[in-house]
Every structure is written in C-alpha cells, then in structure tokens.
Amino acid sequence: MQTIVTFKKMDSSDSLKAYAQKKLDKFDRMLDNPGEAHLVLSVQKIRHIADLTLSCDKLSIHLKEESESMYSSIDALMDKVKAQIQKHKEKIKRHMSGNKQSLKNDTTEFTSADEVTNLSSRSLDDIIIEPIDEKPMDVDDAVIELNSSTQSFFVFNNARTEQLNVLYKHNNGKLGLIQPRG
C-alpha cells in the first residue's frame, strides 16, 4: 500500500510514521488491489488527531479519530478502517450472491396468500409493493408529481382515457408516457 504520512502542527517522528505504516500494511491483505492511504497526524492543544483517507478501486474511506495520545488515536482509527473494509467486502459478497438486501431502502410485506401464490417463482425479498392513487389525473398533474418526487417514473390513472399510464424520465432529461393500446 502506498502510504503518505503528513505531520501538521507537530514535529515529524519516524517512530510514529513507522507505527502507522505497519498498521496500514495489514490492510493490504484485506484489499483486493493495492490502495493509497494519506494519513494526517496533528495536535491541537491536548487533542491528538489522526485523519485518514484510504482509496482502492471503488472503495473510498475517510475517517478521523482523536484522543489524548497519538498512538491511541492511530489504533482507534485503524479499528474503524478495519470495520469499514469488512463492511464493504460483506456488501460486495451479498451483492454477488444475489441477496441485494443491502441495496434496498424499504420493503413491504405481502398480506394475502393469493399474492404469494401468484408470485411463486420469485422470492418475497425481491418484490416491493407500492400503492398508487386511484383518483384520475391529467398528464400535466402527473408531470408535476413526477418532478416533485425522487422517483424516475410515476404511475397514474389518466383522467382523459380512464386507463393506467406510466410517466417516466429519459436519460436525456425528456419525459416519456406509456399508454395501453386500444
């Protein structure tokens, strides 16, 4: 691991630098590819602060720890880094195994047995149920609703056609409307 140790408002110390380097080298085995670490050690009155920025591929960690001793600040910081790397690796492992629970924000449980039997080919964790308003609205009102939400689409009952429509945002910023034929 390529490591840069910077001393701020304190004299540089080879022993602190070697201690931090030794601790950071342990993370090289945990990471898939070589990483870069930038550690800033500083003192403010009686606070000893260790500030670390670690980057490797898609992993980027920025942590800060302070205590009354620089060595204990470095130790506490390394414990946090280890936990962050393990959390990232576990998330990747879950994602690769198909369990995308770490990527979901909110899930809704099924309430009836009919819904479960109709979806027997899928896992319950894969489906999120979101209700829509049954009140008909114009396309203009649906555009306002879509723009005011964080979603990339909006499902509504069209007041003019009395059918279910989907309004969605294109990647180029334009809006699209999906209507049933006939």
Backbone as a chain_set.jsonl record, in Angstrom:
{"seq": "MQTIVTFKKMDSSDSLKAYAQKKLDKFDRMLDNPGEAHLVLSVQKIRHIADLTLSCDKLSIHLKEESESMYSSIDALMDKVKAQIQKHKEKIKRHMSGNKQSLKNDTTEFTSADEVTNLSSRSLDDIIIEPIDEKPMDVDDAVIELNSSTQSFFVFNNARTEQLNVLYKHNNGKLGLIQPRG", "coords": {"N": [[0.841, -1.167, 0.0], [0.542, 2.157, -0.875], [1.598, 4.723, 1.097], [1.181, 7.867, 2.571], [2.333, 9.895, 5.045], [1.57, 12.683, 6.88], [2.622, 15.318, 8.93], [1.142, 17.671, 11.022], [1.297, 20.73, 12.582], [3.046, 19.677, 14.455], [6.124, 18.038, 15.395], [7.836, 15.965, 13.08], [7.932, 12.452, 13.367], [9.807, 9.582, 13.25], [9.235, 7.172, 14.482], [6.438, 7.262, 14.941], [5.606, 7.419, 12.297], [6.545, 4.958, 11.266], [5.062, 3.235, 12.884], [2.404, 3.813, 12.095], [2.617, 3.106, 9.381], [3.136, 0.357, 9.592], [0.716, -0.518, 10.712], [-1.091, 0.171, 8.646], [-0.169, -1.406, 6.564], [-1.181, -3.893, 7.129], [-3.744, -3.819, 6.169], [-3.448, -4.127, 3.486], [-3.573, -6.802, 2.837], [-6.25, -7.292, 3.175], [-7.492, -5.857, 1.197], [-8.468, -6.037, -2.259], [-6.973, -4.992, -4.384], [-3.939, -3.027, -4.68], [-3.842, -0.198, -2.53], [-4.166, 3.339, -1.79], [-3.095, 5.412, 0.805], [-3.555, 8.248, 2.784], [-2.403, 9.776, 5.513], [-2.947, 12.072, 8.027], [-1.449, 13.475, 10.728], [-2.02, 15.332, 13.574], [-1.799, 17.898, 16.141], [-3.787, 19.529, 18.477], [-3.884, 21.611, 20.984], [-4.522, 19.639, 23.649], [-5.459, 17.548, 22.232], [-4.905, 14.8, 20.171], [-4.928, 14.156, 16.856], [-5.835, 11.943, 14.308], [-6.191, 11.63, 10.927], [-7.477, 10.002, 8.226], [-7.406, 9.137, 4.792], [-8.359, 6.726, 2.649], [-8.078, 4.981, -0.346], [-9.116, 2.69, -2.806], [-9.697, 1.11, -5.726], [-13.11, 0.901, -6.02], [-13.606, 1.553, -3.46], [-13.645, 3.995, -1.007], [-12.514, 5.591, 1.78], [-12.879, 7.813, 4.423], [-11.793, 8.809, 7.447], [-11.701, 10.019, 10.833], [-10.059, 10.389, 13.894], [-9.672, 11.101, 17.352], [-7.795, 11.554, 20.352], [-6.147, 11.496, 23.584], [-3.615, 10.62, 23.188], [-1.326, 10.068, 20.555], [-0.703, 7.529, 19.586], [-2.864, 5.987, 20.541], [-4.892, 7.249, 19.149], [-4.239, 6.538, 16.526], [-4.519, 3.735, 16.729], [-7.298, 3.494, 17.328], [-8.341, 4.611, 15.02], [-7.472, 2.761, 13.091], [-8.949, 0.55, 13.862], [-11.504, 1.408, 13.15], [-11.158, 1.649, 10.378], [-10.682, -0.99, 9.65], [-13.187, -2.112, 10.273], [-14.796, -0.733, 8.399], [-13.731, -1.644, 5.953], [-14.299, -4.389, 6.143], [-17.093, -4.248, 6.229], [-17.608, -3.218, 3.675], [-16.597, -5.315, 2.062], [-18.323, -7.371, 2.835], [-20.733, -6.357, 1.906], [-20.269, -6.381, -0.858], [-19.976, -9.126, -1.196], [-22.553, -10.034, -0.478], [-23.985, -8.793, -2.507], [-22.97, -10.015, -4.802], [-23.834, -12.599, -4.362], [-26.474, -12.463, -4.86], [-28.226, -11.631, -2.954], [-29.641, -8.819, -2.423], [-30.227, -7.209, -0.297], [-28.804, -5.237, 1.02], [-28.905, -3.112, -0.676], [-31.45, -2.174, -0.745], [-33.952, 0.174, 0.222], [-36.485, 0.237, 1.404], [-38.879, -2.193, 2.244], [-41.954, -3.913, 1.643], [-44.182, -6.039, 3.24], [-45.986, -8.965, 2.1], [-49.517, -9.332, 2.295], [-51.61, -11.047, 1.756], [-52.421, -14.47, 1.001], [-52.992, -15.079, -1.631], [-51.51, -13.278, -3.169], [-48.95, -14.206, -2.683], [-49.014, -16.813, -3.782], [-49.433, -16.22, -6.471], [-47.027, -15.202, -7.185], [-45.113, -17.215, -7.12], [-42.736, -17.949, -8.364], [-40.847, -16.119, -7.667], [-38.793, -14.696, -5.082], [-39.883, -13.437, -1.918], [-38.427, -11.312, -0.978], [-37.57, -9.987, -3.212], [-39.51, -8.327, -4.221], [-41.136, -5.256, -4.143], [-43.932, -3.654, -2.969], [-45.887, -1.004, -3.984], [-48.447, 1.232, -3.457], [-50.791, 2.956, -5.66], [-52.393, 6.088, -6.42], [-55.883, 6.055, -6.845], [-57.377, 8.032, -7.833], [-58.28, 9.731, -10.739], [-56.108, 11.657, -12.901], [-54.829, 14.446, -14.811], [-52.349, 14.47, -17.462], [-50.651, 16.623, -17.196], [-50.784, 17.14, -14.433], [-49.616, 14.793, -13.528], [-47.026, 15.127, -14.47], [-46.158, 17.204, -12.83], [-46.258, 15.881, -10.352], [-44.307, 13.881, -10.799], [-41.99, 15.42, -11.178], [-41.755, 16.527, -8.66], [-41.022, 14.425, -7.078], [-38.549, 11.943, -6.089], [-38.394, 9.743, -7.62], [-37.95, 7.941, -10.746], [-40.059, 7.464, -12.333], [-43.676, 7.64, -12.706], [-46.745, 6.323, -11.87], [-50.087, 6.464, -12.881], [-53.693, 7.03, -12.997], [-55.112, 7.937, -15.947], [-57.069, 10.734, -16.514], [-58.367, 11.482, -18.849], [-58.38, 9.226, -20.603], [-59.095, 7.224, -18.879], [-57.462, 5.098, -18.173], [-54.67, 3.148, -16.992], [-51.56, 4.747, -16.811], [-48.027, 5.344, -17.39], [-45.619, 7.612, -16.532], [-42.394, 8.642, -17.286], [-38.883, 9.422, -16.786], [-36.531, 10.105, -19.251], [-33.07, 9.283, -19.98], [-31.923, 11.434, -21.228], [-33.188, 13.609, -20.172], [-35.724, 14.226, -21.073], [-39.298, 13.564, -20.954], [-41.254, 10.569, -20.902], [-44.247, 8.87, -21.906], [-46.199, 6.136, -21.166], [-48.814, 4.365, -22.534], [-51.653, 2.211, -22.615], [-52.519, 0.228, -25.516], [-55.252, 0.721, -27.807]], "CA": [[0.0, 0.0, 0.0], [1.278, 3.415, -0.928], [1.174, 5.49, 2.25], [1.762, 9.189, 2.796], [2.066, 10.357, 6.399], [1.842, 14.109, 6.992], [2.55, 15.842, 10.29], [0.619, 19.025, 10.997], [1.423, 21.39, 13.889], [3.848, 18.848, 15.358], [7.375, 17.589, 14.808], [7.725, 14.64, 12.459], [8.504, 11.384, 14.187], [9.98, 8.347, 12.482], [8.575, 6.062, 15.171], [5.002, 7.358, 14.632], [5.445, 7.106, 10.878], [6.734, 3.51, 11.124], [3.919, 2.599, 13.551], [1.243, 3.961, 11.216], [2.889, 2.318, 8.166], [2.973, -1.055, 9.961], [-0.725, -0.76, 10.876], [-1.758, 0.275, 7.339], [0.241, -2.526, 5.711], [-2.053, -5.036, 7.426], [-4.954, -3.707, 5.349], [-3.113, -4.531, 2.122], [-4.047, -8.179, 2.654], [-7.715, -7.29, 3.156], [-7.956, -5.221, -0.034], [-8.25, -6.827, -3.466], [-5.925, -4.337, -5.163], [-3.174, -2.076, -3.873], [-4.548, 1.041, -2.254], [-3.407, 4.522, -1.419], [-3.53, 5.956, 2.078], [-2.976, 9.537, 3.173], [-2.655, 9.934, 6.933], [-2.53, 13.367, 8.562], [-1.359, 13.455, 12.181], [-1.917, 16.71, 14.053], [-2.037, 18.134, 17.559], [-4.468, 20.779, 18.808], [-3.857, 21.685, 22.456], [-4.26, 18.304, 24.208], [-6.078, 16.549, 21.35], [-4.066, 14.212, 19.12], [-5.895, 13.828, 15.806], [-5.388, 11.15, 13.168], [-7.168, 11.791, 9.848], [-7.046, 9.072, 7.172], [-8.149, 8.971, 3.548], [-7.902, 5.486, 2.02], [-8.821, 4.706, -1.582], [-8.728, 1.48, -3.535], [-10.758, 0.802, -6.686], [-14.394, 1.557, -5.755], [-13.681, 1.811, -2.029], [-13.038, 5.246, -0.56], [-12.82, 5.744, 3.196], [-12.31, 8.991, 5.082], [-12.109, 8.722, 8.864], [-10.952, 10.907, 11.715], [-10.125, 9.939, 15.283], [-8.879, 11.93, 18.24], [-7.684, 11.124, 21.746], [-5.092, 12.209, 24.298], [-2.334, 10.051, 22.774], [-1.314, 9.847, 19.108], [-0.737, 6.083, 19.34], [-4.241, 5.501, 20.73], [-5.685, 7.781, 18.027], [-3.952, 5.692, 15.362], [-5.142, 2.43, 16.968], [-8.751, 3.625, 17.187], [-8.588, 4.86, 13.603], [-7.273, 1.508, 12.357], [-10.105, -0.305, 14.157], [-12.605, 1.892, 12.315], [-10.854, 1.319, 8.982], [-10.9, -2.437, 9.51], [-14.637, -2.338, 10.252], [-15.317, -0.221, 7.129], [-13.316, -2.552, 4.869], [-15.09, -5.618, 6.286], [-18.465, -3.923, 5.841], [-17.616, -3.104, 2.214], [-16.414, -6.652, 1.493], [-19.553, -8.119, 3.089], [-21.734, -5.815, 0.992], [-19.94, -6.913, -2.18], [-20.264, -10.564, -1.169], [-24.013, -10.193, -0.532], [-24.441, -8.36, -3.821], [-22.59, -11.04, -5.778], [-24.582, -13.825, -4.128], [-27.858, -12.266, -5.282], [-29.008, -11.073, -1.855], [-29.437, -7.382, -2.587], [-30.861, -6.551, 0.842], [-28.031, -4.056, 1.391], [-29.168, -2.044, -1.621], [-32.845, -1.768, -0.659], [-34.271, 1.169, 1.24], [-37.724, -0.058, 2.099], [-39.611, -3.326, 1.699], [-43.3, -4.071, 2.163], [-44.523, -7.449, 3.343], [-47.241, -9.375, 1.49], [-50.535, -9.517, 3.328], [-52.559, -12.112, 1.44], [-51.836, -15.694, 0.46], [-53.165, -15.06, -3.089], [-50.375, -12.566, -3.747], [-47.782, -15.066, -2.567], [-49.119, -17.913, -4.729], [-49.291, -15.682, -7.825], [-45.628, -14.856, -7.408], [-44.363, -18.341, -6.574], [-41.423, -18.102, -8.976], [-39.955, -15.079, -7.133], [-38.627, -14.605, -3.64], [-40.616, -12.308, -1.338], [-37.497, -10.202, -0.772], [-37.29, -9.338, -4.481], [-40.645, -7.543, -4.699], [-41.582, -4.146, -3.311], [-45.283, -3.271, -3.376], [-46.162, 0.411, -3.758], [-49.799, 1.563, -3.918], [-50.935, 4.17, -6.469], [-53.661, 6.78, -6.224], [-56.911, 5.655, -7.793], [-58.007, 9.242, -8.331], [-57.763, 10.084, -12.064], [-55.469, 12.97, -13.027], [-54.344, 14.812, -16.139], [-50.927, 14.25, -17.695], [-49.952, 17.785, -16.63], [-50.664, 16.929, -12.988], [-48.665, 13.706, -13.335], [-45.698, 15.709, -14.683], [-45.835, 17.935, -11.598], [-45.982, 14.869, -9.331], [-43.027, 13.239, -11.115], [-40.905, 16.377, -10.934], [-41.628, 16.806, -7.23], [-40.557, 13.231, -6.369], [-37.192, 11.483, -6.421], [-38.528, 8.576, -8.488], [-37.727, 8.191, -12.164], [-41.31, 7.208, -13.04], [-44.89, 7.886, -11.939], [-47.88, 5.558, -12.388], [-51.314, 7.183, -12.536], [-54.88, 6.794, -13.823], [-55.301, 9.079, -16.834], [-58.453, 11.212, -16.423], [-58.954, 11.573, -20.182], [-58.587, 7.893, -21.186], [-59.53, 6.332, -17.813], [-56.592, 3.927, -18.179], [-53.43, 3.264, -16.239], [-50.44, 5.275, -17.597], [-46.749, 5.499, -16.706], [-44.825, 8.753, -16.977], [-41.03, 8.351, -16.853], [-37.822, 10.334, -17.217], [-35.484, 9.555, -20.109], [-31.713, 9.652, -19.574], [-31.584, 12.727, -21.823], [-33.928, 14.648, -19.476], [-37.097, 14.341, -21.57], [-40.27, 12.7, -20.296], [-41.948, 9.609, -21.752], [-45.555, 8.449, -21.412], [-46.596, 4.801, -21.603], [-50.26, 4.211, -22.516], [-52.082, 0.951, -23.242], [-53.074, 0.373, -26.873], [-56.675, 0.428, -27.986]], "C": [[0.892, 1.238, 0.0], [0.726, 4.321, 0.168], [1.929, 6.81, 2.328], [1.347, 9.615, 4.196], [2.508, 11.815, 6.486], [1.671, 14.533, 8.452], [2.148, 17.303, 10.222], [0.659, 19.587, 12.42], [2.117, 20.517, 14.917], [5.12, 18.429, 14.63], [7.185, 16.205, 14.215], [8.48, 13.626, 13.302], [8.59, 10.116, 13.356], [9.276, 7.172, 13.153], [7.061, 6.087, 14.92], [4.732, 6.969, 13.185], [5.564, 5.601, 10.644], [5.561, 2.752, 11.748], [2.679, 2.639, 12.661], [1.412, 3.118, 9.947], [2.658, 0.832, 8.43], [1.489, -1.408, 10.084], [-1.449, -0.751, 9.524], [-1.385, -0.875, 6.418], [-0.603, -3.773, 5.947], [-3.306, -5.019, 6.553], [-4.698, -4.087, 3.902], [-3.622, -5.934, 1.828], [-5.57, -8.247, 2.553], [-8.269, -6.732, 1.85], [-7.62, -6.083, -1.238], [-7.086, -6.289, -4.297], [-5.14, -3.39, -4.266], [-3.924, -0.763, -3.72], [-3.596, 2.173, -1.934], [-3.986, 5.063, -0.123], [-2.804, 7.263, 2.336], [-3.396, 9.796, 4.614], [-2.097, 11.274, 7.383], [-2.595, 13.274, 10.077], [-1.16, 14.885, 12.658], [-2.228, 16.783, 15.542], [-2.704, 19.495, 17.703], [-4.665, 20.799, 20.315], [-3.563, 20.3, 23.009], [-4.852, 17.184, 23.344], [-5.076, 16.101, 20.291], [-5.009, 13.643, 18.071], [-5.21, 13.051, 14.685], [-6.508, 11.179, 12.134], [-6.68, 10.972, 8.661], [-7.988, 9.122, 5.985], [-7.547, 7.769, 2.843], [-8.742, 5.26, 0.772], [-8.222, 3.504, -2.29], [-9.905, 1.101, -4.433], [-12.024, 1.599, -6.372], [-14.571, 1.902, -4.275], [-12.954, 3.107, -1.698], [-13.491, 5.491, 0.875], [-12.135, 7.005, 3.695], [-12.76, 8.964, 6.534], [-11.205, 9.637, 9.67], [-11.143, 10.408, 13.137], [-9.235, 10.839, 16.128], [-8.903, 11.365, 19.65], [-6.557, 11.921, 22.401], [-3.704, 11.694, 23.954], [-2.394, 9.766, 21.276], [-1.388, 8.362, 18.785], [-2.143, 5.527, 19.525], [-5.167, 6.047, 19.65], [-5.492, 6.923, 16.792], [-4.608, 4.33, 15.535], [-6.656, 2.473, 16.771], [-9.137, 3.839, 15.726], [-8.473, 3.567, 12.799], [-8.407, 0.522, 12.633], [-11.305, 0.098, 13.302], [-12.397, 1.537, 10.849], [-11.117, -0.159, 8.727], [-12.395, -2.754, 9.415], [-15.241, -1.868, 8.929], [-14.961, -1.141, 5.962], [-14.124, -3.837, 4.937], [-16.54, -5.39, 5.873], [-18.589, -3.845, 4.318], [-17.501, -4.485, 1.558], [-17.665, -7.508, 1.675], [-20.666, -7.656, 2.146], [-21.509, -6.352, -0.424], [-20.283, -8.397, -2.246], [-21.763, -10.819, -1.252], [-24.548, -9.835, -1.905], [-24.143, -9.425, -4.872], [-23.389, -12.328, -5.602], [-26.051, -13.69, -4.526], [-28.736, -11.72, -4.174], [-28.76, -9.575, -1.826], [-30.079, -6.594, -1.454], [-30.125, -5.269, 1.215], [-28.332, -2.874, 0.489], [-30.585, -1.499, -1.514], [-33.034, -0.747, 0.439], [-35.471, 0.746, 2.064], [-38.378, -1.258, 1.443], [-40.969, -3.396, 2.372], [-43.628, -5.559, 2.156], [-45.83, -7.731, 2.614], [-48.246, -9.637, 2.6], [-51.492, -10.653, 3.007], [-51.849, -13.302, 0.81], [-51.958, -15.738, -1.062], [-51.982, -14.368, -3.76], [-49.131, -13.438, -3.737], [-47.855, -16.196, -3.59], [-48.985, -17.437, -6.171], [-47.834, -15.396, -8.17], [-44.697, -15.965, -6.931], [-42.969, -18.487, -7.17], [-40.413, -17.098, -8.432], [-39.882, -15.185, -5.609], [-39.382, -13.38, -3.13], [-39.715, -11.091, -1.158], [-37.241, -9.418, -2.053], [-38.377, -8.355, -4.913], [-41.021, -6.48, -3.671], [-42.938, -3.705, -3.833], [-45.497, -1.81, -2.998], [-47.557, 0.718, -4.294], [-49.786, 2.834, -4.768], [-52.284, 4.806, -6.147], [-54.65, 6.322, -7.278], [-57.601, 6.856, -8.399], [-57.423, 9.601, -9.705], [-57.14, 11.475, -12.073], [-55.033, 13.192, -14.463], [-52.85, 14.524, -16.228], [-50.113, 15.398, -17.103], [-49.753, 17.633, -15.118], [-49.652, 15.826, -12.68], [-47.227, 14.198, -13.524], [-45.256, 16.454, -13.426], [-45.479, 16.958, -10.483], [-44.618, 14.213, -9.556], [-41.858, 14.16, -10.804], [-40.705, 16.663, -9.453], [-41.136, 15.591, -6.437], [-39.137, 12.883, -6.797], [-37.215, 10.271, -7.341], [-38.278, 8.945, -9.95], [-38.981, 7.884, -12.992], [-42.486, 7.491, -12.109], [-46.037, 7.154, -12.619], [-49.159, 6.257, -11.929], [-52.452, 6.737, -13.447], [-55.134, 8.064, -14.625], [-56.779, 9.469, -16.816], [-59.129, 11.225, -17.786], [-59.293, 10.192, -20.742], [-59.129, 6.876, -20.188], [-58.749, 5.015, -17.818], [-55.33, 4.218, -17.371], [-52.308, 3.704, -17.175], [-49.194, 5.343, -16.73], [-46.015, 6.667, -17.345], [-43.421, 8.536, -16.435], [-40.043, 9.36, -17.433], [-36.813, 9.577, -18.066], [-34.127, 9.969, -19.55], [-31.319, 11.017, -20.119], [-32.37, 13.881, -21.195], [-35.353, 14.825, -19.945], [-37.991, 13.37, -20.821], [-40.914, 11.775, -21.333], [-43.257, 9.205, -21.099], [-45.895, 7.107, -22.018], [-48.092, 4.675, -21.413], [-50.6, 2.854, -23.112], [-52.673, 1.21, -24.634], [-54.575, 0.11, -26.83], [-57.476, 1.256, -27.124]], "O": [[1.852, 1.345, 0.763], [-0.46, 4.65, 0.174], [3.149, 6.859, 2.172], [0.158, 9.688, 4.503], [3.661, 12.146, 6.207], [0.706, 14.156, 9.116], [2.73, 18.083, 9.468], [0.117, 18.985, 13.348], [1.822, 20.598, 16.109], [5.183, 18.461, 13.401], [6.468, 15.373, 14.77], [9.532, 13.921, 13.87], [7.589, 9.634, 12.826], [8.775, 6.277, 12.473], [6.461, 5.032, 14.709], [3.757, 6.28, 12.885], [4.767, 5.028, 9.902], [5.115, 1.742, 11.203], [1.99, 1.632, 12.491], [0.459, 2.488, 9.49], [2.066, 0.131, 7.61], [1.055, -2.463, 9.621], [-2.326, -1.582, 9.29], [-2.19, -1.283, 5.58], [-0.725, -4.617, 5.06], [-3.862, -6.07, 6.235], [-5.646, -4.345, 3.16], [-4.05, -6.227, 0.712], [-6.115, -9.151, 1.919], [-9.375, -7.082, 1.439], [-6.607, -6.782, -1.243], [-6.305, -7.065, -4.848], [-5.625, -2.995, -3.206], [-4.558, -0.279, -4.658], [-2.384, 1.984, -1.824], [-5.203, 5.163, 0.036], [-1.595, 7.371, 2.132], [-4.573, 10.007, 4.907], [-0.927, 11.58, 7.155], [-3.658, 13.027, 10.647], [-0.246, 15.574, 12.207], [-2.825, 15.877, 16.124], [-2.252, 20.487, 17.131], [-5.513, 20.087, 20.85], [-2.441, 19.818, 22.853], [-4.752, 16.008, 23.694], [-4.476, 16.926, 19.602], [-5.8, 12.747, 18.364], [-4.157, 13.443, 14.184], [-7.641, 10.798, 12.429], [-5.59, 11.217, 8.145], [-9.209, 9.146, 6.143], [-6.37, 7.779, 2.48], [-9.969, 5.338, 0.82], [-7.005, 3.33, -2.36], [-10.992, 0.804, -3.937], [-12.02, 2.828, -6.446], [-15.587, 2.482, -3.891], [-11.793, 3.292, -2.064], [-14.686, 5.586, 1.156], [-10.957, 7.235, 3.423], [-13.95, 9.08, 6.827], [-10.1, 9.982, 9.251], [-12.25, 10.048, 13.536], [-8.178, 11.284, 15.68], [-9.893, 10.778, 20.087], [-6.074, 12.903, 21.838], [-2.71, 12.275, 24.388], [-3.409, 9.275, 20.781], [-2.052, 7.966, 17.827], [-2.574, 4.679, 18.744], [-6.129, 5.38, 19.271], [-6.452, 6.612, 16.088], [-5.198, 3.812, 14.587], [-7.228, 1.596, 16.124], [-10.144, 3.308, 15.258], [-9.295, 3.311, 11.919], [-8.789, -0.25, 11.753], [-12.032, -0.756, 12.795], [-13.345, 1.167, 10.156], [-11.703, -0.529, 7.71], [-12.816, -3.56, 8.585], [-16.117, -2.542, 8.387], [-15.79, -1.387, 5.085], [-14.589, -4.331, 3.91], [-17.146, -6.251, 5.235], [-19.555, -4.345, 3.741], [-18.224, -4.785, 0.608], [-18.03, -8.278, 0.787], [-21.445, -8.469, 1.65], [-22.461, -6.733, -1.104], [-20.824, -8.867, -3.247], [-22.21, -11.697, -1.99], [-25.457, -10.491, -2.414], [-24.977, -9.701, -5.734], [-23.604, -13.066, -6.564], [-26.789, -14.676, -4.532], [-29.89, -11.374, -4.426], [-27.766, -9.119, -1.26], [-30.437, -5.43, -1.636], [-30.748, -4.313, 1.676], [-28.04, -1.736, 0.855], [-30.9, -0.475, -2.12], [-32.358, -0.795, 1.467], [-35.47, 0.884, 3.288], [-38.429, -1.341, 0.216], [-41.124, -2.993, 3.525], [-43.374, -6.251, 1.171], [-46.688, -6.854, 2.513], [-47.896, -10.095, 3.687], [-52.133, -11.179, 3.917], [-50.808, -13.154, 0.169], [-51.129, -16.36, -1.726], [-51.505, -14.821, -4.801], [-48.344, -13.41, -4.683], [-46.841, -16.511, -4.214], [-48.473, -18.174, -7.013], [-47.469, -15.358, -9.345], [-43.619, -15.693, -6.402], [-42.099, -19.09, -6.543], [-39.222, -17.222, -8.717], [-40.792, -15.694, -4.954], [-39.504, -12.388, -3.849], [-40.195, -9.958, -1.183], [-36.744, -8.294, -1.993], [-38.183, -7.619, -5.881], [-41.2, -6.772, -2.489], [-43.077, -3.411, -5.021], [-45.313, -1.422, -1.844], [-47.824, 0.487, -5.473], [-48.901, 3.679, -4.628], [-53.198, 4.139, -5.662], [-54.311, 6.212, -8.456], [-58.336, 6.72, -9.377], [-56.209, 9.76, -9.834], [-57.582, 12.365, -11.346], [-54.886, 12.243, -15.234], [-52.174, 14.357, -15.213], [-49.023, 15.185, -16.573], [-48.689, 17.957, -14.589], [-48.917, 15.908, -11.696], [-46.317, 13.747, -12.829], [-44.103, 16.342, -13.01], [-44.514, 17.174, -9.751], [-43.861, 14.015, -8.606], [-40.855, 13.731, -10.234], [-39.599, 17.007, -9.034], [-40.861, 15.712, -5.244], [-38.599, 13.455, -7.745], [-36.164, 9.819, -7.795], [-38.381, 10.109, -10.336], [-38.967, 8.028, -14.215], [-42.325, 7.571, -10.891], [-46.275, 7.342, -13.812], [-49.308, 6.599, -10.755], [-52.231, 6.154, -14.509], [-55.346, 9.135, -14.057], [-57.644, 8.632, -17.073], [-60.337, 11.004, -17.878], [-60.375, 10.001, -21.297], [-59.572, 5.796, -20.578], [-59.295, 3.956, -17.509], [-54.981, 5.369, -17.11], [-52.119, 3.098, -18.23], [-49.277, 5.393, -15.503], [-45.817, 6.699, -18.56], [-43.26, 8.272, -15.244], [-40.32, 10.047, -18.416], [-36.301, 8.536, -17.655], [-34.039, 10.894, -18.743], [-30.47, 11.692, -19.537], [-32.235, 15.022, -21.638], [-36.131, 15.512, -19.284], [-37.509, 12.465, -20.139], [-41.095, 12.152, -22.491], [-43.365, 9.197, -19.873], [-45.882, 6.947, -23.239], [-48.604, 4.845, -20.307], [-49.91, 2.389, -24.019], [-53.247, 2.267, -24.893], [-55.091, -0.6, -25.967], [-58.703, 1.153, -27.133]]}, "num_chains": 1, "name": "protein.A"}
